């Protein structure tokens, strides 16, 4: 007898079958993760340095924090797009 989770997974796999990735696709996805993670770290280091330089100006600090959050979100979206493209190959 199957559990509810097993039944749901079975139905889901019929609607959208799980594709196996090739070793080359897995490698490319790992490269994309590494590349974007490095870019995020670079942005964090740079903008956190700018936040420190801004001193006691709360408006500048808030703007830099918003910019950092925006840059991280943009890079993560870019990572997801690239990974989906590789999966679709």
Buried (B, 14 or more C-beta within 10 A) or exposed (E): EEEEEEEEEEEEEEEEEEEEBEEEBEEBBEEBEEBBEEBBEEBEEEBEEBBEEBEEEEEBBEBBEEBBEEBBEEBEEBBEEBBEEBEEE
